[in-house]
Amino acid sequence: MKTIKNFVLISALSLATFGSFAQTITASASTLDAAEAKIAAQAHQAGASYKIIGARFDNGAYVSAELTK
């Protein structure tokens, strides 16, 4: 059931409408700090800044963020 909820959450975030320079990304890890580090690495690779828009901890940490250039 948790897998289905995660899939629905990620799908909903992927289908949302974004501005021309905004992009939403997600990451998961065993801790919130590790998940945020993955977000930071993705933002750095894209040459963008990020703003965390959601986070939760349920058998692992899940973070979503919006990239802006």
Buried (B, 14 or more C-beta within 10 A) or exposed (E): EEEEEBEEBBEEBEEEEEEEEBBBBBBEBEEBEBBBBBBBEBBEEEEBEBEEEEBEEEEBBBBBBBBBE
